Each structure stands twice: as C-alpha cells, then as structure tokens.
Amino acid sequence: MSGATSSGTSRSQSPGVHDQGEASEGNFSKLADIVWHRADTLIWLDFPLPLILYRITRRSLRQLAGREDSAQARRLTWSTAFFARRSLLRTAIREYRANRPRYARQVAETASLGVEVVRLRSPREVQRWKQRTAKGPAESRSRAARHTTGP
C-alpha cells in the first residue's frame, strides 16, 4: 500500500500486512485522486448503516458513563451524542447517505486503474480477510502455484 496517515506522515503497516510500505486510512475521499491510484491494494470497509449506528451508540454510552477517558469523551453530552440537530447519530446518517455513492464511484475508478480493491461489508468478512492475509505472501504464492501446476 502507498500513502500517508491523515497527519501527512507515513506510519508502519498494521499486523497482517506483509509488504513493506505505507498505509493511508480514514474517510479521506478528497485524497482519492492523490493517493489511491498509487496503492497496490485499496481496502474498503463498507459496513451497513445499522452496524455503524449501533457502534456509535455503544461507544457514546460508554463515554457518557465515564468508562472511557478521552478528549472526545470529556466533551460529549447526551445532546451532542443523540438529540442535537448535529448529533453524532444524525451526522452519521447524513454522511453515510451522502458519501457512500461517492465512495462507490471513486473505488470503481481506482479499480479501473488496476488497483486491487478489497470490499469488506461486515466485521466477519474483515476477520476472514485478516486470517487469509496473516499467512503471508510466500505461503499464499506457494499455495497458488500448487493449484495451478497440478499434482
């Protein structure tokens, strides 16, 4: 993968990624034209809206109960989490509806440039993908060679 973090600095890749390189993460569709086409693989976590809302609600309740200490948790109120016009939940719904079609278009454009796209639609798919990639590229290549060359 090629790219930079949101701060613009490069960082080490996460476990399960075996090629030496850089990674870019986040909802930075503005970087798509700059970064995505230079990547060898684009991983899109395309989770359903109900799952996203569940996770936001669960995290917000943890923060409001004082079980999580962070700058965001210290600023969070019931209103900003759930009831205000620009609450976390309303914003998530609005952003999901606005961004998802654009992401789909940008991902398709990136794939047409020869970048491998891995679209994961659930946490279970993420776990399966991580297990497959944790085996490493050498093992994956040898298995592919065994299947293509025959007995």
C-alpha positions as CSV (number, residue, x, y, z in Angstrom):
1,M,0.0,0.0,0.0
2,S,1.1,3.5,-0.6
3,G,0.1,6.6,1.2
4,A,0.2,8.7,4.4
5,T,-1.8,9.0,7.5
6,S,-4.3,11.8,8.0
7,S,-1.5,13.9,9.5
8,G,0.6,13.5,6.4
9,T,3.3,11.4,7.9
10,S,4.0,7.8,7.0
11,R,3.5,5.0,9.5
12,S,4.2,1.3,9.8
13,Q,1.6,-1.1,8.5
14,S,-0.7,-3.0,10.7
15,P,-0.2,-6.6,11.6
16,G,-1.3,-8.9,8.8
17,V,0.2,-6.7,6.1
18,H,3.5,-8.2,5.0
19,D,4.7,-6.0,2.3
20,Q,7.0,-3.1,3.4
21,G,5.3,0.2,2.6
22,E,2.9,2.8,3.9
23,A,-0.8,3.0,4.6
24,S,-3.4,5.6,4.4
25,E,-6.5,5.4,6.5
26,G,-9.8,7.2,7.2
27,N,-12.6,8.8,5.3
28,F,-10.5,10.9,3.1
29,S,-12.2,10.7,-0.3
30,K,-10.5,14.0,-1.2
31,L,-7.2,12.1,-1.2
32,A,-8.6,9.5,-3.6
33,D,-7.2,11.3,-6.7
34,I,-3.8,11.8,-5.0
35,V,-3.2,8.6,-3.1
36,W,-5.5,5.8,-4.1
37,H,-4.2,5.3,-7.6
38,R,-0.6,4.8,-6.2
39,A,-1.7,2.0,-3.9
40,D,-1.5,-1.7,-4.9
41,T,-4.5,-2.5,-2.7
42,L,-7.5,-0.5,-1.5
43,I,-9.5,-1.9,1.4
44,W,-13.0,-0.5,1.7
45,L,-14.8,-1.2,5.0
46,D,-18.3,-0.8,3.6
47,F,-20.3,-1.6,6.7
48,P,-24.1,-1.3,6.8
49,L,-25.6,1.8,8.4
50,P,-27.4,-0.1,11.3
51,L,-24.0,-1.5,12.4
52,I,-22.4,1.9,12.3
53,L,-25.2,3.4,14.3
54,Y,-25.0,0.6,16.9
55,R,-21.3,1.1,17.3
56,I,-21.7,4.9,17.7
57,T,-24.4,4.4,20.3
58,R,-22.4,1.8,22.2
59,R,-19.3,4.0,22.2
60,S,-21.3,7.1,23.2
61,L,-23.0,5.3,26.1
62,R,-19.6,4.1,27.3
63,Q,-18.2,7.6,27.1
64,L,-21.2,9.2,28.8
65,A,-21.0,6.6,31.6
66,G,-17.3,7.6,32.2
67,R,-15.9,4.2,31.2
68,E,-13.7,5.8,28.5
69,D,-11.3,8.7,29.1
70,S,-10.5,10.7,26.0
71,A,-10.8,14.3,24.8
72,Q,-13.9,13.4,22.9
73,A,-15.5,11.6,25.9
74,R,-14.9,14.6,28.1
75,R,-16.7,16.9,25.6
76,L,-19.6,14.5,24.9
77,T,-23.1,15.3,26.3
78,W,-26.4,13.5,25.8
79,S,-27.4,16.2,23.5
80,T,-24.4,16.1,21.2
81,A,-24.5,12.3,21.1
82,F,-28.2,11.7,20.5
83,F,-30.5,14.7,20.4
84,A,-29.0,17.8,18.9
85,R,-29.6,18.7,15.2
86,R,-25.9,17.9,14.5
87,S,-25.7,14.9,16.9
88,L,-23.4,12.0,16.3
89,L,-26.2,9.8,15.1
90,R,-27.8,12.3,12.8
91,T,-24.4,13.2,11.3
92,A,-23.6,9.6,10.8
93,I,-26.9,9.0,8.9
94,R,-26.4,12.2,6.8
95,E,-22.8,11.4,6.0
96,Y,-23.5,7.8,5.1
97,R,-26.2,8.7,2.6
98,A,-24.1,11.5,1.1
99,N,-20.7,9.8,1.0
100,R,-21.5,6.1,0.1
101,P,-22.4,6.7,-3.5
102,R,-19.3,8.9,-4.0
103,Y,-17.1,6.3,-2.3
104,A,-18.5,3.6,-4.6
105,R,-17.8,5.7,-7.7
106,Q,-14.2,6.6,-6.5
107,V,-13.5,3.0,-5.6
108,A,-14.7,1.8,-9.1
109,E,-12.5,4.4,-10.8
110,T,-9.5,3.3,-8.7
111,A,-10.1,-0.3,-9.6
112,S,-10.2,0.6,-13.3
113,L,-6.7,1.9,-12.9
114,G,-5.5,-1.6,-11.9
115,V,-5.6,-1.2,-8.1
116,E,-6.8,-4.3,-6.3
117,V,-10.0,-3.5,-4.3
118,V,-11.0,-5.5,-1.3
119,R,-14.5,-4.6,-0.2
120,L,-15.4,-5.9,3.2
121,R,-19.1,-5.5,4.3
122,S,-19.1,-6.9,7.8
123,P,-16.8,-7.5,10.7
124,R,-16.9,-11.2,10.0
125,E,-15.6,-10.6,6.4
126,V,-12.8,-8.4,8.0
127,Q,-11.7,-11.2,10.3
128,R,-11.7,-13.8,7.5
129,W,-9.6,-11.4,5.3
130,K,-7.2,-10.8,8.1
131,Q,-6.8,-14.6,8.7
132,R,-6.1,-15.1,5.0
133,T,-3.6,-12.3,4.7
134,A,-1.8,-13.3,8.0
135,K,-0.5,-16.4,6.3
136,G,1.9,-14.2,4.4
137,P,2.7,-13.7,0.8
138,A,5.1,-16.6,0.4
139,E,2.6,-19.1,1.7
140,S,-0.1,-17.7,-0.5
141,R,2.1,-17.8,-3.6
142,S,3.2,-21.4,-2.9
143,R,-0.4,-22.5,-2.5
144,A,-1.4,-20.7,-5.7
145,A,1.5,-22.4,-7.6
146,R,0.4,-25.8,-6.3
147,H,-3.1,-25.3,-7.5
148,T,-2.1,-24.0,-11.0
149,T,0.7,-26.6,-11.7
150,G,-1.3,-29.7,-10.7
151,P,-0.3,-32.8,-8.7
